[in-house]
Amino acid sequence: MKTIKQIIVSASLVTVALGLAGCAGMSGQDRNTAVGAGVGAVAGSVLTGGSAVGTVGGAAVGGVVGNQVKTTK
């Protein structure tokens, strides 16, 4: 049986994935920034037990890391 935390994480990941489906017109760097922020927010939330500060901090760090990732075509 899933715990509430697992359900929240799963729902968050689905929400991020659906949100990114609308990013077709974005540049590669913009997409990486958005993905990094989404993944960072989920990771920060999980690692800090759902703390708002952890979620926002994770999103900020993830966004910066995602922004710096170089894409190749």
Helices and strands as residue ranges (DSSP letters): H 4-20, H 28-47, H 52-68
